[in-house]
Amino acid sequence: MSMFRFGAAYYPEHWPEERWPEDARLMAEAGMNVVRLAEFAWSWMEPSDGQFDFDWLDRAMGVLNSQDIQVVLGTPTASPPPWLMSKHPEVFMVREDGRRATYGNRRAYCPRNPTYW
């Protein structure tokens, strides 16, 4: 039997962890059965160069799964962390007028820059 997927993007990193169970309960109550996570959470997953932390993500997915909510895990490439942009400023996008983008905006990187990948 196929399932109709109904959900939204959810950013648990923006909320206190104590709130996650209530958020998940309300999502389930609204009929949601899937959420997309983490596409803007690179700085949470890798707070400094080579230091990874997925514990918060495991906990968030556990809370969602406790309400039978599935997760689509995004790749966080749309929002590079500050340490990367500081270490490799050449990764910032160069605008048509020649100015470099600045940190703090989503998609401020140049996807064609080989250092980024």
Contacts in CASP RR format, 6 or more apart in sequence:
PFRMAT RR
TARGET T0000
AUTHOR 0000-0000-0000
METHOD contacts of the structure
MODEL  1
MSMFRFGAAYYPEHWPEERWPEDARLMAEAGMNVVRLAEFAWSWMEPSDG
QFDFDWLDRAMGVLNSQDIQVVLGTPTASPPPWLMSKHPEVFMVREDGRR
ATYGNRRAYCPRNPTYW
3 33 0 8 1.000
5 33 0 8 1.000
5 34 0 8 1.000
5 70 0 8 1.000
6 31 0 8 1.000
6 32 0 8 1.000
6 33 0 8 1.000
6 34 0 8 1.000
7 27 0 8 1.000
7 32 0 8 1.000
7 33 0 8 1.000
7 34 0 8 1.000
7 35 0 8 1.000
7 36 0 8 1.000
8 27 0 8 1.000
8 32 0 8 1.000
8 35 0 8 1.000
8 36 0 8 1.000
9 35 0 8 1.000
9 36 0 8 1.000
9 37 0 8 1.000
9 39 0 8 1.000
10 23 0 8 1.000
10 27 0 8 1.000
10 35 0 8 1.000
10 36 0 8 1.000
10 37 0 8 1.000
10 64 0 8 1.000
11 37 0 8 1.000
11 40 0 8 1.000
11 41 0 8 1.000
12 20 0 8 1.000
12 23 0 8 1.000
12 37 0 8 1.000
12 56 0 8 1.000
12 60 0 8 1.000
12 63 0 8 1.000
13 41 0 8 1.000
13 44 0 8 1.000
13 56 0 8 1.000
15 23 0 8 1.000
17 56 0 8 1.000
17 59 0 8 1.000
17 60 0 8 1.000
20 59 0 8 1.000
20 60 0 8 1.000
20 63 0 8 1.000
20 64 0 8 1.000
21 63 0 8 1.000
21 66 0 8 1.000
24 63 0 8 1.000
24 64 0 8 1.000
24 66 0 8 1.000
24 67 0 8 1.000
24 69 0 8 1.000
25 67 0 8 1.000
27 35 0 8 1.000
27 64 0 8 1.000
27 67 0 8 1.000
27 69 0 8 1.000
28 67 0 8 1.000
28 68 0 8 1.000
28 69 0 8 1.000
32 69 0 8 1.000
33 68 0 8 1.000
33 69 0 8 1.000
33 70 0 8 1.000
34 69 0 8 1.000
34 70 0 8 1.000
34 71 0 8 1.000
34 72 0 8 1.000
35 64 0 8 1.000
35 69 0 8 1.000
35 70 0 8 1.000
35 71 0 8 1.000
35 72 0 8 1.000
36 71 0 8 1.000
36 72 0 8 1.000
36 73 0 8 1.000
36 74 0 8 1.000
37 57 0 8 1.000
37 60 0 8 1.000
37 61 0 8 1.000
37 71 0 8 1.000
37 72 0 8 1.000
37 73 0 8 1.000
37 74 0 8 1.000
38 44 0 8 1.000
38 45 0 8 1.000
38 57 0 8 1.000
38 73 0 8 1.000
38 74 0 8 1.000
38 75 0 8 1.000
38 76 0 8 1.000
39 74 0 8 1.000
39 75 0 8 1.000
39 76 0 8 1.000
39 77 0 8 1.000
39 78 0 8 1.000
39 79 0 8 1.000
40 76 0 8 1.000
40 78 0 8 1.000
40 79 0 8 1.000
40 106 0 8 1.000
41 57 0 8 1.000
41 76 0 8 1.000
41 79 0 8 1.000
42 76 0 8 1.000
42 77 0 8 1.000
42 79 0 8 1.000
42 80 0 8 1.000
42 81 0 8 1.000
42 84 0 8 1.000
43 79 0 8 1.000
43 81 0 8 1.000
43 82 0 8 1.000
43 83 0 8 1.000
44 53 0 8 1.000
44 56 0 8 1.000
44 57 0 8 1.000
45 52 0 8 1.000
45 53 0 8 1.000
45 54 0 8 1.000
45 57 0 8 1.000
45 76 0 8 1.000
46 52 0 8 1.000
46 53 0 8 1.000
46 81 0 8 1.000
47 53 0 8 1.000
47 81 0 8 1.000
47 83 0 8 1.000
48 83 0 8 1.000
49 83 0 8 1.000
49 84 0 8 1.000
49 87 0 8 1.000
61 71 0 8 1.000
64 70 0 8 1.000
64 71 0 8 1.000
65 71 0 8 1.000
77 109 0 8 1.000
78 106 0 8 1.000
78 107 0 8 1.000
79 106 0 8 1.000
79 107 0 8 1.000
80 91 0 8 1.000
80 108 0 8 1.000
80 109 0 8 1.000
80 116 0 8 1.000
82 103 0 8 1.000
84 91 0 8 1.000
85 91 0 8 1.000
85 92 0 8 1.000
85 103 0 8 1.000
85 108 0 8 1.000
85 109 0 8 1.000
86 103 0 8 1.000
88 115 0 8 1.000
88 116 0 8 1.000
89 100 0 8 1.000
90 113 0 8 1.000
90 115 0 8 1.000
91 109 0 8 1.000
91 110 0 8 1.000
91 113 0 8 1.000
91 115 0 8 1.000
91 116 0 8 1.000
92 100 0 8 1.000
92 101 0 8 1.000
92 102 0 8 1.000
92 103 0 8 1.000
92 108 0 8 1.000
92 109 0 8 1.000
92 110 0 8 1.000
93 100 0 8 1.000
93 101 0 8 1.000
93 107 0 8 1.000
93 108 0 8 1.000
93 109 0 8 1.000
93 110 0 8 1.000
94 100 0 8 1.000
94 101 0 8 1.000
94 110 0 8 1.000
95 101 0 8 1.000
101 108 0 8 1.000
101 109 0 8 1.000
102 108 0 8 1.000
109 116 0 8 1.000
110 116 0 8 1.000
END
